[in-house]
Each structure stands twice: as structure tokens, then as C-alpha cells.
Amino acid sequence: MIERYIERTLYACRWLLVPMYLCLALVLIAFTVRFGVELVDLFGYALYGESEADLILAALTLVDLVLVGSLVIMVMISGYENFVSRIELDENDEKLSWLGKLDSGTLKVKVAASIVAISSIHLLKSFMDADKVTNDKLMWLVIIHLTFVVSAVLMGWLDKLSSSNKSRL
């Protein structure tokens, strides 16, 4: 009887994640506001910027914000579905193609791939601004980026291994 109570309590604790997922929506709002600010800056660079590099860096910043926003959406929705409750949509509602298909392992791989993409953009921005960045900092940025790449590849490989082992069972 005590064991059953403990198990039900632990299972019910998954609802404690809901405020965290809702706060991710607030994070998304903050990124949207920042996107608007950066978009205004982009037009400033287009009209009054000293170099094409300023415009490209501003565009990369927008791409970076979109990638992070997409990552937040992915974690928010699939995390809720995996750990709290299924999202019930009406038949008329538009359904995301990946809704209900991302398990926690696949989500980790997608997060890792997104981190690699975001890191790539930051690295590219640093290279474009290389005259203002020290060689040591560039070296560390490359090392960190390669660490993200290797980690993402290993996570994908491990996920593939675990998927193939599950199919054999």
C-alpha cells in the first residue's frame, strides 16, 4: 500500500514540469522581442552600415535567434508530450509533422544538432569579425565547436544503436 502511494505520488510529480514548460513560452516571447530589435538593426546596417559584413553579421544573428526559438518550441512541446501528457488536437487543427514522434532520445539528438548549428553561426560570426577577436579566443571557439560536433555525432550514433537494439528485442 505504501509502495503504491509512493509510485502514484512520483508519477503525479510529472505535472511539476508544466510551469517550466510554460516559462519556456515566456523565453520564446523574449527571443521574439529580441528578434524585432535585431531586425530593426539589420535595416540600419542595410541603409547606413559601413560594410557588407555588418549586414551579414546582423542576418546571422537573426538566423541564430530563429534556431534557438525553434529549439525552445521543440523542447517545450515534445518534452510536455513525453513527460507530462499527450497534446490533444481537434481534427481541424494543424498538426506539426513531428508531434508525438520525438521520444526523449531523438529529442536529445535534435537538441545536440541545434546546438551545433547555433555554435556554427557563432563561430562564423567570430571569423567574420576576426580582426577584433584574439587568436586564442578563435582557437577555443573552434575547439568548443568541434566538441559539440563530436558530442552530437556520438549521441546520434548511440541513439541509432539503442533503436536497433530495441527492434531486435
N, C-alpha and C positions, 0 to 999 in steps of 0.2 A: 504494500500500500504506500509506504514511504517512497519506494523507488518510482512508482507510477506518478506520484505527486512531483517528485524532482524532475522526471522526464517531461511532464506536461509544462512545468514552470520553465525549464530550459527551452522547450520548443516555443513557448509563448514569448520568450525574450527576443525572438527574431523581430518582433514589432518595435523594439527599441531602435532598430536601424531606420525606421521610417523618418524620424526627424532629421537624420543625417542626409537621407536622400532628398528630402525637401530643401535642406540647406544647400545642396548641390544646385538646385534650381536658382537659388539666390546668387551662387557663384556664377552661374550662366548669365544672369542678369548683369552682374558686374563686368563680365567679359564682353557682353553686348554693348554696354556703355563705353568701355574702353575701345571697342571696335569703332564706334562712332567718332570718338576723339581722334583715333589714328586715321580714319577715313578723311576727316577734315584736314589733318596734317598732310595726307597724301596729295590732296588737291593744292595745298600750299606749296609743296615741293614741285608739283607739276607746273604751277604758274610762276613761282618765284625761286625755285631751288637753284643752287649753284651748279649742281651736276646731276647727271642721269643716275649716278649711284645713290643719291638721296632718295630718288623716286623708287628705285628698285628695293632699297632697304625698307622703305615705308610699305611697299607692296608685300615684301616678305613678312613684315610684322603682321599685316592683315591675314596672310595665309596661316601664320603661326597661331593667331587668335582663333581662327576658324578650326584648326586642327585640335586645339585644346578644348574648344567648345564642343566639338564632335565627341571627343574623348569623355567629357563630362556627361553628355547625353547617353553615351554607350554604357558607362559605369552606372549612371543613375537608373536607367530603365532595366538593363539586364540584371544589375545587382538586385533591384527590387524583385524582379521576376524569379531570380534564382534563390534568393534567401528569405523573401517575405511572402509574396503571394502572386499568383498569376494575374496579369492585367487583362481584364475582360473588356473587349471592344464590341460595339454593335457591328452588325454585318455591313452597315453603310459607312462606317468609319474607315479611314485609310489606315492600313496596317503596314508597318515597317517590315521589309523582307526578312530581317534578321530577328524579329521579335519572337521569342520563345525558342530560338535556335542556338543562342550563345550560352553554353554551360560555363562554369567558373574557370575551367582550364582554357577554353577558347577565348574567354574574356581576357584572361591574363596575357595570352599571346597577342591579342589585338591591342591591349594597353601597351605592351612592350614595343610593338611595331609603331604605334603612335608616338611613343617616346623617342624612338629612333628618328622618325620623320621630324619631330619638333627639334631634336638635337641637331639634325642635318641643317635645318633652317638657321638655327643659332650659329652653327659653325660657318655656314655660307655668309651670314651677316658679318661675322668676325673677319673672314677672309676678305670681304669687300671693303672692310674698314681696317685692313691690316697695317696701314701706316700709323694708326692710333693704338694698336694692340701690340704688347710686347711678344717677343718670340716665345718666351717661357709660357705665357698665357695661351698662345696659339697651340703650343705643344700639348699642354694639359687639356685643352678643349678637344683636340684630336684624340688623345688617349681616352678621355671620358666618353667621347662619341663611339670609339671603337669598342669600348667596354659595353655600351648599350647595345651595339650591333651584335656582338658575340652573345650577350645575355639573351637577346630576342631570338637569335638563331637556336641557341640551346633550349630555350623554353618551347619553341615551336617543335623542335625535334623530340623533346620529352613528351609533349602533348601528343604528337603523332605516335610515338611508341606506346603510350598509355592507351590511346584509342585502338591501336591494332591489337594490344593485349586484351582489351575488353571484348573486342569482336571475336577473339578466339575462345573466350570463356563461354 
